[in-house]
Amino acid sequence: MSIDPLQLVYQYHHESKHHPERYAPGPGGLDWATQPDPFRVYEGAPALDLDLGADCQTLAFTAARAGMRLDPSPLDLMHIGVLLELSFGLSAWKSYGHSRWALRCNPSSGNLHPTECYLVTTDQLHLEAGVYHYVSRDHSLEQRALFEPKLQTGSPSNGLVLALSSIHWREAWKYGLRAYRYCQHDAGHALAAVGYAAAALGWRVVRLGWSDAELAAALGLDRAQDFDPAEREAPDLALWVGDEEAPQATLDALLTAPRRFAGVANRLSPDHLDWYGIETVHQACERPTIEPKTDEKAPPLPPILPIECTASAANLIRRRRSAVAFDGTTQLPAEHWFAMLDALLPRSVLPPHDTWNRRPLIHLVLFVHWVEGVDPGLYVLLRDEAAISRLRPSLRDDWSWERVSNAPAHFSLWRLVQADARAAARGLSCHQDIAADSCFAVAMLAEFDAALKDGPWHYRELFWECGLLGQILYLEAEAAGVRGTGIGCFFDDAVHDLLGIRDSRWQSLYHFTVGGPLEDLRLQTEPPYAHLDRTAA
Ligand SMILES: Cc1cc2nc3c(=O)[nH]c(=O)nc-3n(C[C@H](O)[C@H](O)[C@H](O)COP(=O)(O)O)c2cc1C
């Protein structure tokens, strides 16, 4: 008898929880001999080098976050390269002793980077219609497939499909069962990274409703013969990126037209541990074709609160980093904090919310440590005021729920209790000091049961939405002169106990922290692409 996929999702969620006395099942130590190669390449697929052109993008971050767009950049190879450079390209190399590792514009749990990026395109200038895989180390596109017969779409295309997939093994190597969650977080960060990069180029991003099976076939991920069985890629999502809505005939052709594949995926590790629970939950979460729809519109919000920042969006994106430690003393001015929180509200026309455009299902619990003019304590920010009638009865009934009087009028920001929340934040985040030494830390609360009732695959989407919010916090923090760090390690039910959550209507799915960073002065930093000797266009 087959088990209900929804039940499998609940089972996975439960079993992948960390507890103070027992972490989720993991490998029990790092086996360096099987550390996965962070760079996938398709051996035998022709590669096409891209220019490094991000320096030429001038749109200010303040303008990008407010939804201002320059005229759309031409959809040529140079600007496609910029899109990829700003979303998935390298941002630096770090070294310490004999170890050397790359950082990228998109963050990743443990810097393991399970997310892979593909393009599916009609003929573009200097790019033949086909399927391409991006190699961030080389800033190149591998020609994974050409359409055969050649694609006839009639008119020149005004956009292309950018698709994401995950190699679960990369995360599972370090994190075991919980890795599936981190792959989804990373996909959410990646989605937002594409949203910001496209905005810098004046392009729009629309999520497509392609099913997992359709996407796997379109990208060649279903070709078992091209992959080591333990290193297969799971299809995540597909986006139309361009200057206008996608013509349906073009989309149909990109999805279904016959194509001839080239290349074989490189082997990432000489050996693997099997994490059956990950395969099981992934199958349970398989996404069918979804009719692209926009959820009912949230009440209109006033224009986003302005910030002061002189950096271009491109520069800010490339200097984003995770803080490894905080000073414990930096005070964040309240107006900076409010502007940061405002950027999390669902304005569907602003990047990266334009990549999402769904009813918000994630709300924030805030551990405020050092925000000028705001008492330390525990707060709730509802991204949709209507959620209060569902959240409040699920939490402890002795929280004070005082509206924050100096917050902007459109905020649904509530103080639960005034307190020094540092020990709680640290303790709940697997005892990590970064949750306590910051200006504020966040627990992202999902409307869990309600989302899953619409289909088990919404489990993945909840994590994607968390990742999207995390990416906003990363860039907003950089713009405010502080720094953020994602926190995937937290004690799930201990967070719920603190808040008074007794069932699965609400679940904490991701933590985040923002504060004054301390640099690790032992590390050497090198520029991202000095090894390529490729001049900027
Ligand atoms: C989903 C996710 C979870 C993370 N969890 C933690 C964490 O628990 N603790 C931590 O110190 N850093 C955490 N990080 C930060 C990563 O270690 C960091 O993104 C990675 O090392 C790459 O560095 P960069 O963000 O500076 O590019 C997390 C990042 C992401 C995206």
The ligand as an SDF file (V2000), in Angstrom:
LIG
                    3D

 31 33  0  0  0  0  0  0  0  0999 V2000
   20.0470   28.5100    3.8220 C   0  0  0  0  0  0  0  0  0  0  0  0
   21.2910   29.0010    4.5110 C   0  0  0  0  0  0  0  0  0  0  0  0
   21.5660   28.5770    5.7940 C   0  0  0  0  0  0  0  0  0  0  0  0
   22.7090   29.0450    6.4400 C   0  0  0  0  0  0  0  0  0  0  0  0
   22.9520   28.6670    7.7370 N   0  0  0  0  0  0  0  0  0  0  0  0
   24.0130   29.1600    8.4110 C   0  0  0  0  0  0  0  0  0  0  0  0
   24.1960   28.8620    9.7910 C   0  0  0  0  0  0  0  0  0  0  0  0
   23.3950   28.1560   10.4240 O   0  0  0  0  0  0  0  0  0  0  0  0
   25.2940   29.4150   10.3910 N   0  0  0  0  0  0  0  0  0  0  0  0
   26.1920   30.2120    9.7300 C   0  0  0  0  0  0  0  0  0  0  0  0
   27.1670   30.6770   10.3330 O   0  0  0  0  0  0  0  0  0  0  0  0
   26.0270   30.5150    8.4130 N   0  0  0  0  0  0  0  0  0  0  0  0
   24.9570   30.0090    7.7570 C   0  0  0  0  0  0  0  0  0  0  0  0
   24.7440   30.3570    6.4250 N   0  0  0  0  0  0  0  0  0  0  0  0
   25.7150   31.2090    5.7130 C   0  0  0  0  0  0  0  0  0  0  0  0
   26.5640   30.3720    4.7430 C   0  0  0  0  0  0  0  0  0  0  0  0
   27.5420   29.6730    5.4670 O   0  0  0  0  0  0  0  0  0  0  0  0
   27.1820   31.2860    3.6720 C   0  0  0  0  0  0  0  0  0  0  0  0
   26.1590   31.7390    2.8180 O   0  0  0  0  0  0  0  0  0  0  0  0
   28.2360   30.5600    2.8520 C   0  0  0  0  0  0  0  0  0  0  0  0
   29.3580   30.2420    3.6260 O   0  0  0  0  0  0  0  0  0  0  0  0
   28.6790   31.4110    1.6680 C   0  0  0  0  0  0  0  0  0  0  0  0
   29.1970   32.6310    2.1010 O   0  0  0  0  0  0  0  0  0  0  0  0
   28.6450   34.0040    1.5530 P   0  0  0  0  0  0  0  0  0  0  0  0
   27.1880   34.0790    1.9800 O   0  0  0  0  0  0  0  0  0  0  0  0
   29.5000   35.0520    2.2020 O   0  0  0  0  0  0  0  0  0  0  0  0
   28.7290   33.9740    0.0580 O   0  0  0  0  0  0  0  0  0  0  0  0
   23.5970   29.9260    5.7870 C   0  0  0  0  0  0  0  0  0  0  0  0
   23.3040   30.3530    4.4900 C   0  0  0  0  0  0  0  0  0  0  0  0
   22.1550   29.9090    3.8550 C   0  0  0  0  0  0  0  0  0  0  0  0
   21.8420   30.4170    2.4720 C   0  0  0  0  0  0  0  0  0  0  0  0
  1  2  1  0
  2  3  1  0
  2 30  2  0
  3  4  2  0
  4  5  1  0
  4 28  1  0
  5  6  2  0
  6  7  1  0
  6 13  1  0
  7  8  2  0
  7  9  1  0
  9 10  1  0
 10 11  2  0
 10 12  1  0
 12 13  2  0
 13 14  1  0
 14 15  1  0
 14 28  1  0
 15 16  1  0
 16 17  1  0
 16 18  1  0
 18 19  1  0
 18 20  1  0
 20 21  1  0
 20 22  1  0
 22 23  1  0
 23 24  1  0
 24 25  2  0
 24 26  1  0
 24 27  1  0
 28 29  2  0
 29 30  1  0
 30 31  1  0
M  END
$$$$
